[in-house]
Amino acid sequence: MAFGPTNRVQFRGVMVSRRTKRALGWAEKASGFKFRMAQGSWSHFKLSAGTHSGSGVVDIGMAGVPWRQRVRIIRALKDAGFAVWFRKPPAFSPHLHACLFNEPGMAEGARNQLRSFDARRDGLAGNGSDNTYRPRRKVKFGFWRNIPVPR
């Protein structure tokens, strides 16, 4: 397929799938914030434990972003169909780690994080609880409709 949801494209300097790019664009518009990408998909940084080695996973830098803006961004990403967690010091530099539901070619570790999100856990090895906002209806990003749809 010459043009489809899984084709690799650049978004703010990182590699992502077309579906991920559209979902990020939707979330940017919803949040009113232009994302500073820290890591894309198909990358192999040691600190990511392999979750970025496939499709559908990104990190968005949050250094210097005010708390209220961070909350709007997280909500918009979750409403777009991402599982999202805020990662913070001292273990991490401040960033959002986001995995897109319904993305083929995702690394096994990222698929495990999606299950963790649905179980209201933090997606890390310690399996801590996460009681942050979730959309009322579980959603994924519909590539052809260019909007979040029920999953």
N, C-alpha and C positions, 0 to 999 in steps of 0.2 A: 504494500500500500504506500503510495507516494506521500500522502498526507493523511495522518491519522493520529489518534490520541497517544500512541506510544512512541512516536518519532522523537528523537532527541533534539533539543533546541537550547539556545542560551537565554538566560533570564538574569539580568543584573550581574553578569559575570560568572554565573555558575551554570552547569549543565542540568537540565530537567527534561521531563517529557512534556509534550504539548498539553496533555491534560493537566499536569501539575502547574504549568505556566498559566493556563486559563483560570485554574482554581486560585492561584496566587493573585492574579489580576482582579478577580472578583472580590477577594478578601481585602485587597488594597483599597478598592473603591468603597467597600462597606465600612472600612475602618477610617478612611481618610488619611492614610499614612503610606508613604512610599517605603517599601521594605529594603533593608540593608542586608543582603544575602551574605551569610558567612560560609555556608557549605551547601553544595547541591547533591544531586544523585550521582551514582556511579563513581563515587570517590572512596578512598580507602585509608582515611586517617585513623591511626591507632586508637584515639580516644573515643571513636564512634562505635567501637565493638562490632563493626561490620554492618551496622544498620543502614549506612549510606551506600553500600556496595551495589545495590540494585536501584530500581526506579522508585519515585514517589516520596522520597524523604529529603527534607531540607532543614537547614538551620538558619535562623534569622537573628542577626545581631541586635542586642537590646541595651548595650552600654549607653548610658546617658538618656535613655528613653524614660520619661516620667511614668509613674505607676498607673495613673488613669489612662494614659495612651496605651500602655502595655495591656491593660485589661480590655480595651476596645479591640486591639489587634488580635488577642487570643480569642475573644468571642467571635470575631469575623472569620478567623481561620477555622474554628470549630463549626461555625454555621456553613462554611464552604465545603465541609466534608473531611477536614483534617483531624487527627488525634494530635493534641498539642500539649506540651509541657514546658514550663519555664524552668530552665536550668541556671543555677546561680553559683557564685563563689561560696566556699573555697574550692569545691570539686570541679567547677566549670567556670568559664568566662560567661557573663550574663548573655543568654541567648534563648530563643524558642526552638525547640526541637519538634518538628511536625512531620507526620506520616499521613499520606493521602489514602483514604479508603477506596477500594475498588481499583487499585492500580496494579496491573499485571507486571511481572518482572521484579517484584519487590523482594529484597533479601529476607531470609527466614527470620532474622532478628527483628526486622521491622514488622513483619506479620505478627510476631509474638507481641510486639508493642501495641498493635491494633487490638489484639485480644485483651491485653492489659488495660487499655483505655476503656473498653466496654465493661470491664470488671471493676472500673473505678480505682485502678492502681496507677502507679507513677511511671511504669515502663522501664524501670531500672532493675538491676540484679536483686536488690533488696526487697522488691515487690511492695513498696510502701503504699499507703492509701492516698487517694487523690479525690477530694470532694469538691473540686472546682466545677464551674459551669459546664453543662452539657446541653446541646439543643434538645428540645422536647421530643422531636422525632429524629431518629438516627438518619443521617444523610451521607451521601457520596456526591461527587461532582459529576454531573452529566455533561460529557464533552460536547456532544452534538447540540444540546440545548443551551449550553454555556451557563448553566445555573445548577445550584445544589438540588438534588432529587432524593426521595426516600430510598433507603437501602434495606 
